[in-house]
Amino acid sequence: MYKQRSFSNRGFRDRNDNQGFRRGNGGRRFGGYGNRNSGGGNRIKSFDPSQVVASSVSVTQTMEIETVNTISHSFNDFNLTPRLLNNVLSHGYTIPTPIQDQAIPEIMNGRDVVGVANTGTGKTAAFLIPLLNKIEQYRNSKVLIIAPTRELAAQIEMELQNFARGLGIYSAICIGGVPIRGQIFALNRNPHFVIGTPGRLLDLYEQRKINFNQYSCIVMDEVDRMLDMGFVKDVEKIVSNLPRVRQSLFFSATLDANVTLVMKRFVQNPVHISVKTKDITTNVSQAVIKLNGREKIQVLREILDQKDVTKTLVFSRTKHGADKISKSLLKENFQTAVLHGNKTQGQRQKALDFFKRGKISILIATDVASRGIDVNDISHVINFDLPASYEDYIHRIGRTGRANKRGIALTFV
């Protein structure tokens, strides 16, 4: 357990990374490790979790407040094709999660669905399983799945391959950071599923390598994150080129005004399903680390030196800041890798793979890693820089305490 040192509070200003904007629009670059804005600009929106952490003196356990959802089905009740059902059961699925229990029957009935659910609630399987069932029965159908980040798209595609084993159903993944030629080749094979990020999908559309009008089933996953990352115009353009007659599935962790505006254009007479919980579980203990005027990088080193800190995800607000943190730690012989929007897809995948396999114990990342990263043995999440919002904070700390394991989330303030 982390031993709290006597740090006193010191406020600071954060910066906007803009790490998700497409076609290389990087965030602002600043000196130092993110304590104050240079040039006296406006304060950047940030969320200080002190108000939701019960104590800033020691690591504390927080309450779990979760919506109670009655499960009405087993996977045997969904009338899946025998081969698909076998894949689902062999994948370890026996009892559906609440979002799966409610969404799968509606999707199989051809309804448009709006699902509001937290990360980690099983929503990927909630849409993949019924869509695979549809494709196996009607081979002429095609599905387009749009995700905000490369990592989430890759995770969806991996889960799809597990469920589609032996079904003769093929997919293509279309994301940035890797050569487009291989993706064009994959699209030319007329796959049943295309999974991609908005920027790369539009690049392929503008080159006339993909026709959005051919897809009778469309999934938009984590729409709130998509809009946060600056994909508003991209999403609007994709939606405007979709076929009018289609099945539309829309998943988001929140339904604020901007998300609702996109939703209204995207779905028709949808079924609304909400299994959103209060976000924080007893598996994640939280603490605020007060700096007392000390350099954040020095405090980080002291934390990482402790024996119980085994696998750590460190969040930086900016790409430049993440690189600086990593370089500083490497000089002290810490094993680190960096994951952010300026890295190629190969570099990002290698960093994540090394982290998962334990070849490195520290991953330094921007919020590109706050969703779609599924690593079950992360012992600590450290918010080196404050997140922009409560939702971002929840997604960050949700990377630890997974698979019924304990996790610790620390935030520098």
C-alpha positions as CSV (number, residue, x, y, z in Angstrom):
1,M,0.0,0.0,0.0
2,Y,1.3,3.5,-0.9
3,K,2.7,5.3,2.1
4,Q,1.6,8.9,2.1
5,R,4.3,11.5,2.6
6,S,3.7,15.0,4.0
7,F,3.0,16.9,0.8
8,S,1.0,20.1,1.1
9,N,-1.5,21.3,-1.4
10,R,-0.4,23.4,-4.4
11,G,-2.8,24.2,-7.2
12,F,-1.7,24.3,-10.9
13,R,-3.0,24.9,-14.3
14,D,-3.2,22.2,-17.0
15,R,-3.0,22.3,-20.8
16,N,-5.0,20.8,-23.5
17,D,-3.4,18.0,-25.4
18,N,-5.7,17.9,-28.4
19,Q,-4.1,14.5,-29.0
20,G,-7.0,13.0,-30.8
21,F,-7.3,15.5,-33.7
22,R,-6.8,13.9,-37.0
23,R,-4.1,14.4,-39.6
24,G,-1.4,15.3,-37.2
25,N,-2.9,18.3,-35.4
26,G,-0.8,18.0,-32.3
27,G,-1.4,19.7,-29.0
28,R,0.4,22.8,-27.8
29,R,3.9,22.3,-26.5
30,F,5.1,23.7,-23.2
31,G,8.2,23.6,-21.2
32,G,8.5,21.8,-17.8
33,Y,6.1,19.2,-16.6
34,G,2.8,21.0,-16.6
35,N,2.6,23.2,-13.6
36,R,1.6,26.5,-15.2
37,N,0.6,27.8,-18.6
38,S,3.3,29.7,-20.4
39,G,2.5,33.2,-21.7
40,G,-0.4,33.8,-19.2
41,G,-3.1,32.3,-21.3
42,N,-6.6,31.2,-20.2
43,R,-6.9,28.4,-17.7
44,I,-7.5,25.1,-19.3
45,K,-10.5,23.1,-18.1
46,S,-9.4,20.5,-15.6
47,F,-11.0,18.3,-12.9
48,D,-9.5,18.1,-9.4
49,P,-10.6,14.7,-7.9
50,S,-10.1,16.0,-4.3
51,Q,-13.8,16.6,-4.2
52,V,-14.7,12.9,-4.8
53,V,-11.8,11.3,-2.9
54,A,-12.8,10.8,0.7
55,S,-9.4,11.6,2.1
56,S,-6.2,13.2,0.7
57,V,-4.1,12.0,3.6
58,S,-4.1,8.3,2.9
59,V,-5.2,5.9,0.3
60,T,-8.9,5.3,0.8
61,Q,-11.6,2.9,-0.3
62,T,-14.5,4.4,-2.1
63,M,-18.1,3.2,-2.2
64,E,-19.5,1.2,-5.0
65,I,-22.9,2.5,-6.1
66,E,-24.2,0.4,-8.9
67,T,-27.5,0.2,-10.7
68,V,-29.2,-3.1,-9.9
69,N,-30.1,-4.8,-13.1
70,T,-32.1,-8.1,-13.2
71,I,-30.7,-10.5,-15.8
72,S,-33.5,-12.1,-17.8
73,H,-31.6,-14.3,-20.2
74,S,-28.8,-16.7,-20.6
75,F,-26.9,-16.9,-23.9
76,N,-28.8,-20.1,-24.8
77,D,-32.0,-18.0,-24.8
78,F,-30.9,-15.7,-27.6
79,N,-31.5,-18.2,-30.5
80,L,-28.0,-17.8,-31.8
81,T,-26.7,-20.0,-34.6
82,P,-25.1,-23.2,-33.1
83,R,-21.5,-22.3,-34.2
84,L,-21.7,-18.8,-32.9
85,L,-23.2,-20.0,-29.6
86,N,-20.4,-22.5,-29.2
87,N,-17.8,-19.7,-29.8
88,V,-19.6,-17.5,-27.2
89,L,-19.7,-20.2,-24.6
90,S,-16.1,-21.3,-25.2
91,H,-15.0,-17.7,-24.8
92,G,-16.2,-17.9,-21.2
93,Y,-19.5,-16.2,-21.6
94,T,-22.3,-17.9,-19.7
95,I,-24.5,-15.1,-18.1
96,P,-24.9,-11.9,-20.0
97,T,-24.0,-8.6,-18.5
98,P,-26.9,-6.1,-18.1
99,I,-26.1,-4.3,-21.3
100,Q,-25.9,-7.6,-23.2
101,D,-29.0,-8.9,-21.6
102,Q,-31.1,-5.9,-22.8
103,A,-29.4,-5.0,-26.0
104,I,-28.9,-8.3,-27.8
105,P,-32.6,-9.1,-28.2
106,E,-33.4,-5.6,-29.5
107,I,-30.5,-5.7,-32.0
108,M,-31.5,-9.2,-33.2
109,N,-35.0,-7.8,-33.8
110,G,-33.5,-5.1,-36.1
111,R,-34.1,-2.2,-33.8
112,D,-32.0,0.9,-33.6
113,V,-30.4,1.0,-30.1
114,V,-28.9,3.8,-28.0
115,G,-26.9,2.3,-25.2
116,V,-25.5,4.3,-22.3
117,A,-23.0,2.2,-20.4
118,N,-19.7,2.5,-18.6
119,T,-16.5,1.2,-20.0
120,G,-16.0,-2.5,-19.0
121,T,-19.7,-3.4,-19.0
122,G,-19.5,-5.8,-22.0
123,K,-21.0,-3.5,-24.6
124,T,-18.6,-4.6,-27.3
125,A,-20.0,-8.2,-27.1
126,A,-23.5,-6.6,-26.8
127,F,-23.3,-5.5,-30.4
128,L,-20.9,-8.0,-31.9
129,I,-22.8,-11.1,-31.0
130,P,-26.2,-10.2,-32.5
131,L,-24.5,-8.7,-35.6
132,L,-22.4,-11.8,-36.2
133,N,-25.6,-13.8,-35.9
134,K,-27.2,-11.6,-38.5
135,I,-24.2,-11.9,-40.9
136,E,-24.1,-15.7,-40.5
137,Q,-27.7,-15.9,-41.5
138,Y,-27.7,-13.2,-44.2
139,R,-24.3,-13.1,-45.9
140,N,-25.1,-10.1,-48.0
141,S,-25.2,-7.7,-45.0
142,K,-22.2,-5.5,-44.1
143,V,-21.4,-3.8,-40.8
144,L,-19.4,-0.6,-40.3
145,I,-18.1,0.0,-36.7
146,I,-16.6,3.4,-35.9
147,A,-14.4,3.9,-32.8
148,P,-12.6,7.0,-31.5
149,T,-9.1,5.5,-31.0
150,R,-6.9,3.0,-32.8
151,E,-6.6,1.0,-29.6
152,L,-10.3,0.6,-29.2
153,A,-10.8,-0.3,-32.8
154,A,-8.0,-3.0,-32.5
155,Q,-9.7,-4.3,-29.3
156,I,-13.1,-4.6,-31.1
157,E,-11.5,-6.4,-34.0
158,M,-9.7,-8.8,-31.7
159,E,-13.0,-9.6,-29.9
160,L,-14.7,-10.0,-33.3
161,Q,-12.1,-12.6,-34.4
162,N,-12.6,-14.6,-31.2
163,F,-16.4,-14.8,-31.7
164,A,-16.2,-15.3,-35.5
165,R,-13.8,-18.3,-35.3
166,G,-14.8,-20.9,-37.9
167,L,-17.8,-18.9,-39.2
168,G,-16.2,-17.7,-42.5
169,I,-16.9,-14.1,-41.5
170,Y,-14.1,-11.6,-42.3
171,S,-13.2,-8.2,-41.2
172,A,-10.9,-5.2,-42.1
173,I,-9.5,-2.7,-39.6
174,C,-9.0,0.8,-41.0
175,I,-7.0,3.1,-38.6
176,G,-4.3,5.7,-38.8
177,G,-0.7,5.3,-38.0
178,V,-0.2,2.4,-40.4
179,P,0.1,2.3,-44.3
180,I,-3.2,2.7,-46.0
181,R,-2.3,0.3,-48.9
182,G,-2.9,-2.9,-46.8
183,Q,-6.3,-1.5,-45.7
184,I,-7.3,-0.8,-49.3
185,F,-6.3,-4.4,-50.1
186,A,-8.4,-5.7,-47.2
187,L,-11.4,-3.6,-48.3
188,N,-11.1,-5.0,-51.9
189,R,-11.8,-8.4,-50.4
190,N,-15.3,-7.2,-49.5
191,P,-15.2,-8.0,-45.8
192,H,-18.4,-8.4,-43.8
193,F,-17.2,-6.1,-41.0
194,V,-15.1,-2.9,-41.3
195,I,-13.8,-1.4,-38.0
196,G,-12.2,2.0,-38.2
197,T,-11.5,5.4,-36.8
198,P,-13.2,8.5,-38.3
199,G,-10.1,10.1,-39.8
200,R,-8.9,7.0,-41.7
201,L,-12.4,6.0,-42.8
202,L,-12.8,9.4,-44.4
203,D,-9.4,9.2,-46.0
204,L,-10.5,6.0,-47.6
205,Y,-13.9,7.4,-48.6
206,E,-12.3,10.4,-50.2
207,Q,-10.1,8.0,-52.2
208,R,-13.3,6.1,-53.2
209,K,-12.0,2.9,-51.5
210,I,-15.0,2.6,-49.3
211,N,-18.7,3.5,-49.9
212,F,-20.6,4.2,-46.7
213,N,-23.9,3.7,-48.5
214,Q,-23.2,-0.1,-48.8
215,Y,-23.4,-0.7,-45.0
216,S,-26.8,-1.8,-43.7
217,C,-25.6,-1.9,-40.1
218,I,-23.7,0.9,-38.4
219,V,-22.2,1.0,-35.0
220,M,-20.8,4.2,-33.3
221,D,-18.9,3.3,-30.2
222,E,-17.9,5.7,-27.4
223,V,-19.4,8.7,-29.2
224,D,-18.8,11.1,-26.4
225,R,-15.0,10.3,-26.7
226,M,-15.2,10.8,-30.4
227,L,-16.6,14.3,-30.0
228,D,-14.2,15.1,-27.2
229,M,-11.3,14.2,-29.6
230,G,-12.5,16.7,-32.2
231,F,-14.1,14.3,-34.7
232,V,-17.4,16.3,-34.9
233,K,-17.1,17.2,-38.5
234,D,-15.8,13.8,-39.5
235,V,-18.7,12.1,-37.7
236,E,-21.2,14.4,-39.4
237,K,-19.8,13.7,-42.8
238,I,-19.9,10.0,-42.3
239,V,-23.5,10.1,-41.1
240,S,-24.5,12.2,-44.1
241,N,-23.3,9.5,-46.4
242,L,-24.9,6.5,-44.7
243,P,-27.9,4.8,-46.3
244,R,-31.2,6.0,-45.2
245,V,-32.5,2.5,-44.5
246,R,-30.1,1.0,-42.0
247,Q,-29.8,-0.4,-38.5
248,S,-28.0,2.1,-36.3
249,L,-26.4,1.3,-32.9
250,F,-25.1,4.1,-30.8
251,F,-23.1,3.6,-27.6
252,S,-21.8,6.3,-25.3
253,A,-20.9,6.7,-21.6
254,T,-22.7,10.1,-21.5
255,L,-25.6,11.8,-23.3
256,D,-24.7,15.5,-23.1
257,A,-26.1,18.1,-25.6
258,N,-23.5,17.5,-28.3
259,V,-23.8,13.7,-28.1
260,T,-27.6,14.0,-28.2
261,L,-27.5,16.2,-31.3
262,V,-25.5,13.5,-33.2
263,M,-27.7,10.8,-31.9
264,K,-30.9,12.4,-33.2
265,R,-29.4,12.5,-36.7
266,F,-28.1,9.0,-36.5
267,V,-30.9,6.8,-35.1
268,Q,-34.6,6.5,-35.8
269,N,-37.1,5.6,-33.1
270,P,-34.4,3.8,-31.1
271,V,-34.7,1.7,-28.0
272,H,-32.9,3.4,-25.1
273,I,-30.9,1.2,-22.8
274,S,-29.1,2.6,-19.8
275,V,-27.1,0.4,-17.4
276,K,-24.7,3.2,-16.4
277,T,-23.4,2.8,-12.9
278,K,-22.0,5.4,-10.5
279,D,-18.6,4.7,-12.0
280,I,-16.3,4.0,-9.1
281,T,-16.0,0.6,-7.5
282,T,-14.5,-0.7,-4.3
283,N,-11.8,-2.3,-6.4
284,V,-10.1,1.1,-6.9
285,S,-8.7,3.0,-3.9
286,Q,-8.0,6.6,-4.6
287,A,-5.7,9.2,-3.1
288,V,-4.7,12.8,-3.8
289,I,-1.0,13.5,-3.5
290,K,-0.2,17.0,-2.4
291,L,3.1,18.2,-3.7
292,N,4.3,20.8,-1.1
293,G,6.2,22.7,-3.8
294,R,8.2,19.6,-4.9
295,E,8.7,18.7,-8.5
296,K,6.1,16.2,-9.7
297,I,8.7,14.1,-11.5
298,Q,10.6,13.6,-8.2
299,V,7.5,12.5,-6.4
300,L,6.7,10.1,-9.2
301,R,10.1,8.5,-8.9
302,E,9.6,8.0,-5.2
303,I,6.3,6.3,-5.8
304,L,7.6,4.1,-8.5
305,D,10.5,2.9,-6.2
306,Q,8.0,1.3,-3.8
307,K,7.7,-2.5,-3.9
308,D,4.0,-2.7,-4.2
309,V,4.0,-0.5,-7.4
310,T,4.3,-3.3,-9.9
311,K,2.7,-2.2,-13.1
312,T,1.9,1.5,-13.5
313,L,0.0,3.6,-16.0
314,V,1.0,7.3,-15.8
315,F,-1.3,9.9,-17.5
316,S,0.2,13.1,-18.9
317,R,-2.0,15.9,-20.3
318,T,0.2,16.4,-23.4
319,K,2.2,14.3,-25.8
320,H,5.3,16.4,-25.2
321,G,4.9,16.0,-21.4
322,A,4.6,12.2,-21.8
323,D,7.8,12.1,-23.7
324,K,9.6,14.2,-21.1
325,I,8.4,12.1,-18.2
326,S,9.6,8.9,-20.0
327,K,13.0,10.4,-20.8
328,S,13.5,11.5,-17.2
329,L,12.5,8.0,-15.8
330,L,14.7,6.2,-18.3
331,K,17.7,8.1,-17.0
332,E,16.9,6.6,-13.6
333,N,16.8,3.1,-15.1
334,F,13.0,2.7,-14.9
335,Q,11.5,0.5,-17.7
336,T,9.1,2.7,-19.6
337,A,7.2,3.1,-22.9
338,V,5.2,5.9,-24.3
339,L,1.7,5.9,-25.9
340,H,0.2,8.9,-27.5
341,G,-1.2,10.3,-30.8
342,N,2.2,11.3,-32.3
343,K,3.4,7.7,-32.2
344,T,2.9,5.4,-35.2
345,Q,0.5,2.6,-34.8
346,G,3.3,0.1,-34.8
347,Q,5.0,2.1,-31.9
348,R,1.7,2.3,-30.0
349,Q,1.0,-1.4,-30.4
350,K,4.5,-2.4,-29.4
351,A,4.4,-0.2,-26.3
352,L,1.0,-1.7,-25.3
353,D,2.2,-5.2,-26.0
354,F,5.3,-4.8,-24.0
355,F,3.2,-3.4,-21.1
356,K,0.7,-6.2,-21.2
357,R,3.5,-8.9,-21.3
358,G,5.4,-7.3,-18.5
359,K,8.5,-6.4,-20.6
360,I,8.1,-2.9,-19.2
361,S,6.4,-1.9,-16.0
362,I,5.5,1.7,-16.7
363,L,3.4,3.1,-19.5
364,I,3.3,6.9,-19.9
365,A,0.3,7.9,-21.9
366,T,-2.1,10.7,-22.8
367,D,-5.9,10.1,-22.6
368,V,-5.7,8.0,-25.8
369,A,-5.1,5.2,-23.3
370,S,-8.0,6.0,-21.0
371,R,-10.4,3.9,-23.1
372,G,-10.0,0.7,-25.0
373,I,-7.0,-0.4,-23.0
374,D,-7.7,-3.7,-21.3
375,V,-4.8,-4.8,-19.1
376,N,-5.9,-6.7,-16.1
377,D,-2.9,-6.5,-13.8
378,I,-2.2,-2.7,-13.6
379,S,-1.5,-2.1,-9.9
380,H,-1.5,1.8,-10.1
381,V,-2.8,4.6,-12.2
382,I,-1.1,7.9,-11.6
383,N,-2.6,11.2,-12.8
384,F,0.7,13.1,-13.3
385,D,-1.5,15.9,-14.8
386,L,-5.1,16.5,-13.9
387,P,-7.8,15.1,-16.3
388,A,-10.0,17.5,-18.1
389,S,-13.3,16.3,-16.6
390,Y,-14.9,13.9,-14.1
391,E,-15.7,11.5,-17.0
392,D,-12.0,11.5,-18.1
393,Y,-10.9,10.9,-14.5
394,I,-13.3,7.9,-14.2
395,H,-12.0,6.4,-17.4
396,R,-8.4,6.9,-16.4
397,I,-8.7,5.2,-13.0
398,G,-10.9,2.5,-14.5
399,R,-7.7,1.0,-16.1
400,T,-6.8,-0.4,-12.7
401,G,-8.9,-2.6,-10.4
402,R,-10.0,-4.8,-13.3
403,A,-11.0,-8.5,-13.3
404,N,-11.8,-8.4,-9.6
405,K,-8.3,-7.3,-8.7
406,R,-7.4,-4.4,-6.4
407,G,-6.0,-1.2,-7.9
408,I,-4.8,2.2,-6.6
409,A,-5.3,5.6,-8.3
410,L,-3.1,8.5,-7.3
411,T,-3.5,12.1,-8.5
412,F,-1.0,14.9,-8.2
413,V,-2.5,18.3,-7.1
